[in-house]
Amino acid sequence: MKIVIDARESGTSTGRYVDKLIEYLQRIDTYNTYVLLLKKNRLSAYQNIEPNFQVVECNVKEFTFAEQTRLLRVIRKLKPDLVHFPLVQHPVLYFGKCVIGMLDLTTLRFRNPSKNPIIFWLKQKIYWFVNYVATKKAAKIITISEFVKNDIVEHFKIDPSKIVVTHNSADFIADKPIAYEPLIDKQFIMYVGRHQPHKNLDRLIEAHHKLLKVHPKLILAIVGKKDKTTAILQENVESANYKNVVFTDFVSDAQLRWLYEHTACYVFPSLSEGFGLPGLEAMVHGAPVASSNATSLPEVYGDAAHYFDPLDDNDIAQKISEIIDNKSLRQELFTKGKKQASEFSWRRMAEQTLEVYEKCA
């Protein structure tokens, strides 16, 4: 087969799934021919690829009108036997054989306060339509947890056999750890990821404020690139005069490894996740994890996390405190976390995806 993979998200946090898929497909498939659609800034990352893989520059921005026109023309010109859209955005007028990834339905459920509410409402409606079309025309849908599979089936009323679950995995950061200087010799808990409303960081901040009554020097490190939603959170922290909250902005992989290895607790308070990769990454690096009990997270973390009700900041504070104060619990979470993380494999994900391609053929 000639298989086109839409890899325009390559190099982003969301696109890690795409990059890992391509990496491992190169190791396991020398038979099919692959064409990777990449933006200009990622071409250099794919200079040394296997002979049955080739790259086509495609600078079409996601969720734009150009995606429905220019991207459609690019794909038709390539005349593929199969197209894989790893994320749900795709040209709705492409009716060739395709596999479409639907990683979660979070965007349909939550508003973004940093966006114009009318425009964001309209985008949600368009996003729902794109998802709806995907469920009708895809030969197969790939998603990343049983929770999301069931959510898609319930929301769009489709046959469950059309959906294949391929779990993500987490990698150990090979870079030598570099200390994040503001937190050297400090006790801190941390969150890593985006700062959108469904991440529930406002309640995490409230929980941390309560923890200061018994752990007055404890720092909450909110790790991740700052954006407009970060500014809203920072304004709330400042107006409430909350102490010991650090917004790191972007950190390098070496610094992230150091943070994972030195945190008293990694906290994942999210209200909605398709998979919850950061918590699994924390486990790989030995961090004890306190997690929301919502959506896919118990499925992914198993018995290796200390769970709380994400709608109750008192419960969040209580579960974090139990980890900080209980050495045997931290050791138990360390051991179980390492074991749980080892259950997931990028190679297995790629093998399962290749099986989907073959069934579609």
Protein Blocks (a to p, Z undefined) as FASTA:
>chain_A
ZZdddfklgoiaklmmmmmmmmmmmmmmckbccdddddfklmmmmmpccfkbccdddfbd
ehifklmmmmmmmmmmnopabdcdfbfbdcfkbcbdcddddfbjklmmpccfkbcfklmm
mmmmmmmmmmmmmmmmpmbdcdfbfklmmmmmmmnopafklpccddddddddfbdcdddf
klgoiacdddeddfbfklommmmmmmmmmmmmmmmmbccddeddddfklmmmmmmmmmno
pghiacebjadfklmmmmmmmpfbdcdfbfbdfkommmmmmmmnopacdddfehjlmmmn
mmmbccddfklmklmmmmmmmmmmmmklmmmmmmmmmmmmmmpcfklmmmmmmmmmmmmZ
Z
